[in-house]
Amino acid sequence: MGRAETTNGKAAAGDDVDRAALAGMLSGYGQEQLVDEVITAWEELASANKDLANSNQRNRVMELDLSEREELGAPDRARLMKADEDLRDREARIIHLERMLDDTRREKEAIANSVGAIRIDELERNENDLSEKVESQANIIGELEAKLDQLVEALEKAAEAGLTSITADEVRNLNHELEDAHRKIEAEQIENNTVSEERDKLREMVTQTKSLLEQRDLRLKELDGQMQRMMDGPRSISAEHDYLVEQIEELKRRLLERNREYEALRRRERRLHRDVFERDERIQQMQLTISDIEGGLSDRTAELKTLEEVHDRMAAEVDGLRKSERTRGVVSGAFQDSLGVLRTHEQTKARREELGIEDDDSIPELGEGSAPGGSAAPALKDIEDLE
């Protein structure tokens, strides 16, 4: 603290001395020279202020440029860091794929040199040998069967004709032996069929093994292609940047295509909505038409019911009139019959009087009464009720 105060005191004393010296020097100048000195000092101060303003402006511009470069460089740095991460990931993937390729190659060599391949070759050779043997034996057996059939037929004919010393029993024994031979041959054929089935199974196993080997070879080729593409891919930052730019352009192009497809789908959706709206309107109109038709049908049904009721009533009236007509006809017929009987009786009585025949008192005369048919008003009754 003491040293600082001493230093400040010395500086203040020095400034006072310089100021006193400057005041003494200026007091010795004339007025014009003093004005010139003041103007010169003012110009120097103005130029210094101008230089300071220019330097401040340049500093501000440099600060703005620096901040802008920092802002512009931040995405570049982020992309650079991302590219570095992608590069490290791809290098790790390349290493992993190389290891997988080495493993698959070793596995391929092991499978190629394994006992399974040797066994498959041996089975194929055995299969070919067995097939050849089976074919040859089948041919021989067929020839022997044909010859045996011919021999048996010849022996049977000779035994029947008595041209040989072999009896029929011996022929039968030979037939039994032949049947046994046939059964043995059938058993051998069954065994051959079993062998052929096993051979087919072995062929299927060989085919499956070959298909698996082909799939493994295809997978190895795909891994080789991926390795080659990874090895031939961009390694430098600029090439990676170009590659990413190409990918971005491709994604933009795909996005535009998807947008076009989306717009097409939107147009199609609007068209479908319009079609659905028009269809709904037509359906509503059809529903209204159907409701009108149903109302008309209900009205027509009511009219038909009314007409049916009127028809039933008129049919009942017609039936009643028909029944009354039948009743009236029956009544009039009975009345006519009674009148005929009365006239016949009167004629018989008059004829007796003319002939002078006396009346038989044993038969009483009809008393006076109402006319036949009665005097009451005719009633409408059914003829069936009268019966």
SULCOR-V223837 format. One record per backbone hydrogen bond with DSSP energy under -1.0 kcal/mol. CO is the residue of the C=O (numbers start at 1). NH is the residue of the N-H. If there is no record, write none. Layout:
# SULCOR-V223837
CO_NH / CO_NH
This chain:
# SULCOR-V223837
1_5 / 2_6 / 3_7 / 4_8 / 5_9 / 6_10 / 7_11 / 8_12 / 9_13 / 10_14 / 11_15 / 12_16 / 13_17 / 14_18 / 15_19 / 16_20 / 17_21 / 18_22 / 19_23 / 20_24 / 21_25 / 22_26 / 23_27 / 26_29 / 30_34 / 31_35 / 32_36 / 33_37 / 34_38 / 35_39 / 36_40 / 37_41 / 38_42 / 39_43 / 40_44 / 41_45 / 42_46 / 43_47 / 44_48 / 45_49 / 46_50 / 47_51 / 48_52 / 49_53 / 50_54 / 51_55 / 52_56 / 53_57 / 54_58 / 55_59 / 56_60 / 57_61 / 58_62 / 59_63 / 60_64 / 61_65 / 62_66 / 63_67 / 64_68 / 65_69 / 66_70 / 67_71 / 68_72 / 69_73 / 70_74 / 73_77 / 74_78 / 75_79 / 76_80 / 77_81 / 78_82 / 79_83 / 80_84 / 81_85 / 82_86 / 83_87 / 84_88 / 85_89 / 86_90 / 87_91 / 88_92 / 89_93 / 90_94 / 91_95 / 92_96 / 93_97 / 94_98 / 95_99 / 96_100 / 97_101 / 98_102 / 99_103 / 100_104 / 101_105 / 102_106 / 103_107 / 104_108 / 105_109 / 106_110 / 107_111 / 108_112 / 109_113 / 114_118 / 115_119 / 116_120 / 117_121 / 118_122 / 119_123 / 120_124 / 121_125 / 122_126 / 123_127 / 124_128 / 125_129 / 126_130 / 127_131 / 128_132 / 129_133 / 130_134 / 131_135 / 132_136 / 133_137 / 134_138 / 135_139 / 136_140 / 137_141 / 138_142 / 139_143 / 140_144 / 141_145 / 142_146 / 143_147 / 144_148 / 145_149 / 146_150 / 147_151 / 148_152 / 149_153 / 150_154 / 151_155 / 152_156 / 153_157 / 154_158 / 155_159 / 156_160 / 157_161 / 158_162 / 158_163 / 167_171 / 168_172 / 169_173 / 170_174 / 171_175 / 172_176 / 173_177 / 174_178 / 175_179 / 176_180 / 177_181 / 178_182 / 179_183 / 180_184 / 181_185 / 182_186 / 183_187 / 184_188 / 185_189 / 186_190 / 187_191 / 188_192 / 189_193 / 190_194 / 191_195 / 192_196 / 193_197 / 194_198 / 195_199 / 196_200 / 197_201 / 198_202 / 199_203 / 200_204 / 201_205 / 202_206 / 203_207 / 204_208 / 205_209 / 206_210 / 207_211 / 208_212 / 209_213 / 210_214 / 211_215 / 212_216 / 213_217 / 214_218 / 215_219 / 216_220 / 217_221 / 218_222 / 219_223 / 220_224 / 221_225 / 222_226 / 223_227 / 224_228 / 225_229 / 226_230 / 227_231 / 228_232 / 236_240 / 237_241 / 238_242 / 239_243 / 240_244 / 241_245 / 242_246 / 243_247 / 244_248 / 245_249 / 246_250 / 247_251 / 248_252 / 249_253 / 250_254 / 251_255 / 252_256 / 253_257 / 254_258 / 255_259 / 256_260 / 257_261 / 258_262 / 259_263 / 260_264 / 261_265 / 262_266 / 263_267 / 264_268 / 265_269 / 266_270 / 267_271 / 268_272 / 269_273 / 270_274 / 271_275 / 272_276 / 273_277 / 274_278 / 275_279 / 276_280 / 277_281 / 278_282 / 279_283 / 280_284 / 281_285 / 282_286 / 283_287 / 284_288 / 285_289 / 286_290 / 287_291 / 288_292 / 289_293 / 290_294 / 291_295 / 292_296 / 293_297 / 294_298 / 295_299 / 296_300 / 297_301 / 298_302 / 299_303 / 300_304 / 301_305 / 302_306 / 303_307 / 304_308 / 305_309 / 306_310 / 307_311 / 308_312 / 309_313 / 310_314 / 311_315 / 312_316 / 313_317 / 314_318 / 315_319 / 316_320 / 317_321 / 318_322 / 319_323 / 320_324 / 321_325 / 322_326 / 323_327 / 324_328 / 325_329 / 326_330 / 327_331 / 328_332 / 329_333 / 330_334 / 331_335 / 332_336 / 333_337 / 334_338 / 335_339 / 336_340 / 337_341 / 338_342 / 339_343 / 340_344 / 341_345 / 342_346 / 343_347 / 344_348 / 345_349 / 346_350 / 347_351 / 348_352 / 349_353 / 350_354 / 351_355 / 352_356 / 352_357 / 360_363 / 371_374 / 382_386 / 383_387
